[in-house]
Amino acid sequence: MVVLSDGSPLSQPCPGGPVQVGFYEIIRTLGKGNFAVVKLACHKVTKTQVAIKIIDKKRLEPSDLKKIYREVEVMKLLNHPHIIKLYQVTPQPSSYYQALSSSSSTILTL
């Protein structure tokens, strides 16, 4: 098992194999923020690319946690081709994992 720097567990099927979060295989890191890391991942069955947002609960203030909950509730309601879709939220003891839509047109390289 692989453990992220925030203490959250990730499964790894075999030594040297790809890191996995649930049904997703992590490809690479897209970006980092104050309390979250965003990784590009691929669903193992459907081969759909998604962005996995890993939010470190230990870095969140209570007001930040409320904002995260509100963001998730709003994203559940939105359905528009120009807005990223929220596919799944997986709470863990030390972090939250959000599976979000991802496409080459929404990934910016600076």
N, CA, C and O atoms as a DFTB+ gen file, in Angstrom:
440 C
 N C O
     1  1       0.843      -1.186       0.000
     2  2       0.000       0.000       0.000
     3  2       0.879       1.236       0.000
     4  3       1.907       1.277       0.676
     5  1       0.474       2.246      -0.760
     6  2       1.182       3.517      -0.839
     7  2       0.431       4.520       0.017
     8  3      -0.800       4.531       0.017
     9  1       1.152       5.367       0.752
    10  2       0.517       6.392       1.574
    11  2       0.994       7.742       1.075
    12  3       2.196       7.978       0.954
    13  1       0.050       8.626       0.786
    14  2       0.380       9.980       0.341
    15  2       0.993      10.764       1.489
    16  3       0.915      10.352       2.647
    17  1       1.596      11.885       1.166
    18  2       2.209      12.723       2.192
    19  2       1.189      13.223       3.213
    20  3       1.552      13.583       4.333
    21  1      -0.100      13.243       2.823
    22  2      -1.129      13.683       3.763
    23  2      -1.626      12.529       4.637
    24  3      -2.528      12.716       5.455
    25  1      -1.037      11.323       4.468
    26  2      -1.416      10.188       5.286
    27  2      -2.537       9.356       4.720
    28  3      -2.918       8.355       5.326
    29  1      -3.082       9.736       3.574
    30  2      -4.196       8.983       3.004
    31  2      -3.680       7.773       2.228
    32  3      -2.701       7.885       1.490
    33  1      -4.331       6.617       2.386
    34  2      -3.841       5.414       1.721
    35  2      -4.263       5.350       0.260
    36  3      -5.367       5.760      -0.101
    37  1      -3.382       4.840      -0.559
    38  2      -3.680       4.512      -1.952
    39  2      -3.264       3.069      -2.140
    40  3      -2.236       2.650      -1.611
    41  1      -4.038       2.306      -2.879
    42  2      -3.664       0.920      -3.109
    43  2      -2.735       0.840      -4.304
    44  3      -2.825       1.649      -5.227
    45  1      -1.850      -0.127      -4.286
    46  2      -0.944      -0.367      -5.398
    47  2      -0.936      -1.871      -5.632
    48  3      -0.528      -2.614      -4.740
    49  1      -1.377      -2.356      -6.812
    50  2      -1.558      -3.776      -7.027
    51  2      -0.280      -4.581      -6.983
    52  3      -0.292      -5.707      -6.487
    53  1       0.820      -4.052      -7.480
    54  2       2.080      -4.781      -7.451
    55  2       3.222      -3.787      -7.391
    56  3       3.068      -2.641      -7.810
    57  1       4.382      -4.214      -6.869
    58  2       5.509      -3.283      -6.789
    59  2       5.860      -2.720      -8.165
    60  3       5.959      -3.459      -9.145
    61  1       6.043      -1.427      -8.224
    62  2       6.387      -0.775      -9.478
    63  2       5.200      -0.505     -10.382
    64  3       5.356       0.123     -11.430
    65  1       4.002      -0.970      -9.998
    66  2       2.807      -0.762     -10.804
    67  2       2.238       0.623     -10.603
    68  3       2.736       1.383      -9.773
    69  1       1.201       0.965     -11.352
    70  2       0.602       2.299     -11.223
    71  2      -0.115       2.470      -9.889
    72  3      -0.687       1.518      -9.357
    73  1      -0.081       3.683      -9.354
    74  2      -0.801       4.004      -8.124
    75  2      -2.277       4.083      -8.456
    76  3      -2.651       4.610      -9.503
    77  1      -3.128       3.560      -7.568
    78  2      -4.560       3.528      -7.814
    79  2      -5.331       4.180      -6.681
    80  3      -4.942       4.103      -5.515
    81  1      -6.440       4.827      -7.048
    82  2      -7.416       5.356      -6.103
    83  2      -8.739       4.770      -6.536
    84  3      -9.308       5.201      -7.539
    85  1      -9.240       3.789      -5.794
    86  2     -10.476       3.116      -6.192
    87  2     -10.313       2.481      -7.556
    88  3      -9.393       1.690      -7.764
    89  1     -11.203       2.820      -8.501
    90  2     -11.147       2.278      -9.856
    91  2     -10.272       3.105     -10.795
    92  3     -10.266       2.866     -12.002
    93  1      -9.530       4.078     -10.252
    94  2      -8.749       4.982     -11.078
    95  2      -7.254       4.732     -10.912
    96  3      -6.771       4.520      -9.799
    97  1      -6.521       4.758     -12.035
    98  2      -5.067       4.692     -12.011
    99  2      -4.523       6.101     -12.197
   100  3      -4.872       6.792     -13.154
   101  1      -3.671       6.516     -11.280
   102  2      -3.088       7.851     -11.345
   103  2      -2.047       7.903     -12.461
   104  3      -1.194       7.022     -12.573
   105  1      -2.131       8.955     -13.288
   106  2      -1.191       9.133     -14.392
   107  2      -0.095      10.127     -14.007
   108  3       1.095       9.829     -14.110
   109  1      -0.523      11.328     -13.557
   110  2       0.453      12.345     -13.167
   111  2      -0.241      13.443     -12.373
   112  3      -1.470      13.512     -12.327
   113  1       0.562      14.299     -11.750
   114  2       0.048      15.437     -10.995
   115  2      -0.216      16.595     -11.949
   116  3       0.632      16.949     -12.768
   117  1      -1.412      17.179     -11.830
   118  2      -1.771      18.345     -12.641
   119  2      -1.484      19.645     -11.913
   120  3      -1.094      20.632     -12.537
   121  1      -1.674      19.659     -10.587
   122  2      -1.455      20.884      -9.836
   123  2      -1.589      20.678      -8.351
   124  3      -2.082      19.648      -7.891
   125  1      -1.139      21.680      -7.596
   126  2      -1.195      21.639      -6.138
   127  2      -1.703      22.981      -5.639
   128  3      -1.413      24.025      -6.224
   129  1      -2.465      22.942      -4.552
   130  2      -2.962      24.156      -3.927
   131  2      -2.649      24.157      -2.448
   132  3      -1.812      23.379      -1.989
   133  1      -3.318      25.030      -1.686
   134  2      -3.066      25.134      -0.254
   135  2      -3.432      23.875       0.513
   136  3      -2.719      23.481       1.435
   137  1      -4.545      23.235       0.137
   138  2      -4.955      22.037       0.860
   139  2      -5.404      20.913      -0.055
   140  3      -6.094      19.997       0.390
   141  1      -5.024      20.965      -1.331
   142  2      -5.423      19.908      -2.260
   143  2      -4.355      19.700      -3.332
   144  3      -3.569      20.593      -3.650
   145  1      -4.364      18.480      -3.876
   146  2      -3.526      18.105      -5.011
   147  2      -4.464      17.560      -6.073
   148  3      -5.392      16.819      -5.748
   149  1      -4.245      17.909      -7.339
   150  2      -5.078      17.398      -8.421
   151  2      -4.219      16.498      -9.302
   152  3      -3.151      16.892      -9.771
   153  1      -4.715      15.278      -9.514
   154  2      -3.992      14.282     -10.304
   155  2      -4.827      13.896     -11.517
   156  3      -6.052      13.821     -11.432
   157  1      -4.171      13.652     -12.637
   158  2      -4.830      13.103     -13.809
   159  2      -4.876      11.599     -13.615
   160  3      -3.874      10.987     -13.247
   161  1      -6.039      10.997     -13.862
   162  2      -6.207       9.557     -13.664
   163  2      -7.058       8.979     -14.782
   164  3      -7.714       9.709     -15.526
   165  1      -7.037       7.652     -14.889
   166  2      -7.809       6.947     -15.905
   167  2      -8.617       5.849     -15.224
   168  3      -8.074       5.066     -14.445
   169  1      -9.912       5.792     -15.517
   170  2     -10.775       4.741     -14.965
   171  2     -10.340       3.406     -15.554
   172  3     -10.189       3.285     -16.770
   173  1     -10.139       2.404     -14.706
   174  2      -9.587       1.122     -15.155
   175  2     -10.515       0.376     -16.103
   176  3     -10.038      -0.362     -16.965
   177  1     -11.821       0.547     -15.970
   178  2     -12.777      -0.190     -16.796
   179  2     -13.166       0.599     -18.045
   180  3     -13.062       0.090     -19.161
   181  1     -13.616       1.842     -17.858
   182  2     -14.123       2.638     -18.978
   183  2     -13.026       3.383     -19.738
   184  3     -13.259       3.872     -20.843
   185  1     -11.825       3.472     -19.146
   186  2     -10.692       4.198     -19.736
   187  2     -10.945       5.696     -19.867
   188  3     -10.264       6.371     -20.639
   189  1     -11.910       6.221     -19.129
   190  2     -12.211       7.645     -19.118
   191  2     -11.170       8.380     -18.279
   192  3     -10.860       7.961     -17.164
   193  1     -10.630       9.475     -18.812
   194  2      -9.687      10.279     -18.039
   195  2     -10.464      11.228     -17.142
   196  3     -11.435      11.853     -17.569
   197  1     -10.022      11.327     -15.894
   198  2     -10.638      12.216     -14.919
   199  2      -9.536      12.957     -14.167
   200  3      -8.364      12.584     -14.217
   201  1      -9.939      14.002     -13.481
   202  2      -9.047      14.687     -12.552
   203  2      -9.464      14.247     -11.151
   204  3     -10.637      14.353     -10.793
   205  1      -8.524      13.761     -10.367
   206  2      -8.800      13.378      -8.987
   207  2      -8.282      14.498      -8.096
   208  3      -7.082      14.768      -8.051
   209  1      -9.199      15.140      -7.393
   210  2      -8.824      16.210      -6.463
   211  2      -8.729      15.575      -5.077
   212  3      -9.718      15.065      -4.550
   213  1      -7.540      15.611      -4.495
   214  2      -7.297      15.006      -3.185
   215  2      -7.176      16.142      -2.177
   216  3      -6.205      16.898      -2.193
   217  1      -8.173      16.254      -1.298
   218  2      -8.241      17.353      -0.332
   219  2      -7.800      16.836       1.033
   220  3      -8.375      15.884       1.561
   221  1      -6.788      17.462       1.593
   222  2      -6.230      17.086       2.890
   223  2      -7.082      17.689       4.006
   224  3      -7.091      18.907       4.188
   225  1      -7.797      16.847       4.752
   226  2      -8.678      17.333       5.821
   227  2      -7.907      18.025       6.939
   228  3      -8.427      18.936       7.582
   229  1      -6.664      17.594       7.172
   230  2      -5.882      18.171       8.272
   231  2      -5.538      19.632       8.038
   232  3      -5.276      20.369       8.989
   233  1      -5.536      20.054       6.788
   234  2      -5.213      21.445       6.468
   235  2      -6.439      22.338       6.399
   236  3      -6.314      23.540       6.164
   237  1      -7.619      21.772       6.600
   238  2      -8.859      22.537       6.477
   239  2      -9.279      23.145       7.804
   240  3      -9.244      22.483       8.841
   241  1      -9.672      24.396       7.762
   242  2     -10.336      25.050       8.887
   243  2     -11.820      24.698       8.794
   244  3     -12.286      24.324       7.718
   245  1     -12.575      24.808       9.888
   246  2     -14.018      24.521       9.812
   247  2     -14.740      25.325       8.732
   248  3     -15.661      24.813       8.096
   249  1     -14.329      26.585       8.515
   250  2     -14.977      27.387       7.468
   251  2     -14.637      26.848       6.082
   252  3     -15.467      26.910       5.175
   253  1     -13.412      26.314       5.908
   254  2     -13.024      25.709       4.635
   255  2     -13.839      24.457       4.358
   256  3     -14.248      24.210       3.224
   257  1     -14.071      23.672       5.395
   258  2     -14.852      22.441       5.254
   259  2     -16.268      22.753       4.783
   260  3     -16.815      22.036       3.945
   261  1     -16.862      23.812       5.313
   262  2     -18.198      24.223       4.875
   263  2     -18.186      24.613       3.395
   264  3     -19.125      24.305       2.661
   265  1     -17.131      25.284       2.965
   266  2     -17.009      25.685       1.558
   267  2     -16.874      24.468       0.648
   268  3     -17.429      24.446      -0.451
   269  1     -16.143      23.465       1.104
   270  2     -15.998      22.229       0.320
   271  2     -17.351      21.552       0.168
   272  3     -17.718      21.140      -0.932
   273  1     -18.100      21.431       1.270
   274  2     -19.434      20.828       1.207
   275  2     -20.338      21.600       0.254
   276  3     -21.068      21.001      -0.536
   277  1     -20.290      22.948       0.326
   278  2     -21.126      23.772      -0.539
   279  2     -20.712      23.596      -2.006
   280  3     -21.569      23.506      -2.885
   281  1     -19.413      23.547      -2.267
   282  2     -18.923      23.346      -3.626
   283  2     -19.448      22.030      -4.198
   284  3     -19.887      21.987      -5.347
   285  1     -19.405      20.966      -3.412
   286  2     -19.888      19.659      -3.867
   287  2     -21.383      19.712      -4.155
   288  3     -21.830      19.191      -5.176
   289  1     -22.158      20.329      -3.278
   290  2     -23.607      20.423      -3.484
   291  2     -23.942      21.197      -4.750
   292  3     -24.850      20.813      -5.488
   293  1     -23.216      22.285      -5.011
   294  2     -23.464      23.084      -6.210
   295  2     -23.061      22.295      -7.456
   296  3     -23.788      22.294      -8.449
   297  1     -21.913      21.629      -7.410
   298  2     -21.438      20.878      -8.576
   299  2     -22.369      19.729      -8.940
   300  3     -22.472      19.360     -10.110
   301  1     -23.048      19.160      -7.946
   302  2     -24.018      18.086      -8.222
   303  2     -25.176      18.605      -9.068
   304  3     -25.744      17.862      -9.869
   305  1     -25.525      19.869      -8.895
   306  2     -26.679      20.452      -9.581
   307  2     -26.360      20.932     -10.994
   308  3     -27.266      21.079     -11.815
   309  1     -25.094      21.176     -11.285
   310  2     -24.721      21.778     -12.567
   311  2     -24.574      20.737     -13.665
   312  3     -24.024      19.656     -13.453
   313  1     -25.079      21.088     -14.843
   314  2     -24.930      20.236     -16.014
   315  2     -24.809      21.143     -17.240
   316  3     -25.808      21.547     -17.836
   317  1     -23.564      21.450     -17.596
   318  2     -23.305      22.353     -18.709
   319  2     -22.003      21.907     -19.375
   320  3     -21.066      21.521     -18.676
   321  1     -21.921      21.950     -20.701
   322  2     -20.715      21.459     -21.384
   323  2     -19.434      22.218     -21.038
   324  3     -18.339      21.692     -21.235
   325  1     -19.555      23.452     -20.523
   326  2     -18.368      24.248     -20.215
   327  2     -18.048      24.274     -18.719
   328  3     -17.195      25.046     -18.280
   329  1     -18.724      23.442     -17.946
   330  2     -18.467      23.354     -16.509
   331  2     -18.038      21.931     -16.185
   332  3     -18.667      20.966     -16.620
   333  1     -16.961      21.812     -15.418
   334  2     -16.451      20.488     -15.032
   335  2     -17.511      19.743     -14.238
   336  3     -18.162      20.311     -13.361
   337  1     -17.676      18.451     -14.558
   338  2     -18.665      17.617     -13.882
   339  2     -18.024      16.898     -12.701
   340  3     -16.871      16.470     -12.762
   341  1     -18.788      16.776     -11.638
   342  2     -18.379      16.009     -10.471
   343  2     -18.953      14.611     -10.612
   344  3     -20.171      14.437     -10.621
   345  1     -18.073      13.599     -10.725
   346  2     -18.535      12.225     -10.878
   347  2     -18.722      11.519      -9.544
   348  3     -19.685      10.774      -9.360
   349  1     -17.807      11.751      -8.622
   350  2     -17.813      10.962      -7.398
   351  2     -17.044      11.688      -6.301
   352  3     -16.047      12.358      -6.570
   353  1     -17.517      11.549      -5.060
   354  2     -16.795      12.039      -3.890
   355  2     -16.612      10.854      -2.949
   356  3     -17.571      10.167      -2.596
   357  1     -15.357      10.628      -2.551
   358  2     -15.055       9.522      -1.647
   359  2     -14.376      10.082      -0.410
   360  3     -13.209      10.470      -0.469
   361  1     -15.094      10.131       0.721
   362  2     -14.454      10.603       1.949
   363  2     -13.601       9.492       2.570
   364  3     -14.002       8.328       2.592
   365  1     -12.450       9.858       3.061
   366  2     -11.555       8.960       3.784
   367  2     -11.244       9.617       5.126
   368  3     -11.532      10.801       5.301
   369  1     -10.668       8.891       6.071
   370  2     -10.397       9.502       7.389
   371  2      -9.561      10.776       7.341
   372  3      -9.814      11.703       8.110
   373  1      -8.569      10.841       6.453
   374  2      -7.700      12.024       6.442
   375  2      -7.861      12.900       5.202
   376  3      -7.210      13.940       5.095
   377  1      -8.723      12.493       4.260
   378  2      -8.853      13.277       3.031
   379  2     -10.172      12.987       2.321
   380  3     -10.891      12.044       2.652
   381  1     -10.466      13.838       1.327
   382  2     -11.595      13.632       0.426
   383  2     -11.031      13.444      -0.967
   384  3     -10.083      14.128      -1.351
   385  1     -11.602      12.526      -1.725
   386  2     -11.237      12.330      -3.122
   387  2     -12.425      12.730      -3.970
   388  3     -13.528      12.221      -3.769
   389  1     -12.217      13.639      -4.921
   390  2     -13.272      14.041      -5.846
   391  2     -12.844      13.649      -7.251
   392  3     -11.773      14.050      -7.708
   393  1     -13.666      12.872      -7.936
   394  2     -13.419      12.520      -9.332
   395  2     -14.179      13.524     -10.190
   396  3     -15.406      13.610     -10.122
   397  1     -13.440      14.283     -10.997
   398  2     -14.002      15.359     -11.813
   399  2     -13.709      15.100     -13.284
   400  3     -12.727      14.442     -13.628
   401  1     -14.577      15.628     -14.152
   402  2     -14.331      15.472     -15.586
   403  2     -13.033      16.171     -15.952
   404  3     -12.648      17.169     -15.343
   405  1     -12.377      15.630     -16.951
   406  2     -11.118      16.186     -17.416
   407  2     -11.020      15.976     -18.918
   408  3     -11.414      14.932     -19.437
   409  1     -10.495      16.972     -19.608
   410  2     -10.248      16.829     -21.037
   411  2      -9.037      17.642     -21.392
   412  3      -8.621      18.509     -20.622
   413  1      -8.469      17.382     -22.531
   414  2      -7.272      18.121     -22.925
   415  2      -7.555      19.613     -23.061
   416  3      -6.645      20.431     -22.926
   417  1      -8.814      19.974     -23.328
   418  2      -9.146      21.384     -23.485
   419  2      -9.239      22.104     -22.142
   420  3      -9.157      23.332     -22.103
   421  1      -9.409      21.366     -21.034
   422  2      -9.510      22.016     -19.737
   423  2      -8.206      21.980     -18.974
   424  3      -8.098      22.609     -17.922
   425  1      -7.195      21.250     -19.477
   426  2      -5.916      21.170     -18.809
   427  2      -4.973      22.186     -19.438
   428  3      -4.668      22.099     -20.628
   429  1      -4.517      23.132     -18.658
   430  2      -3.633      24.173     -19.146
   431  2      -2.218      23.886     -18.700
   432  3      -1.992      23.552     -17.537
   433  1      -1.284      24.008     -19.581
   434  2       0.117      23.851     -19.250
   435  2       0.794      25.206     -19.344
   436  3       0.745      25.861     -20.386
   437  1       1.423      25.624     -18.261
   438  2       2.094      26.930     -18.249
   439  2       3.581      26.750     -18.405
   440  3       4.323      27.732     -18.419
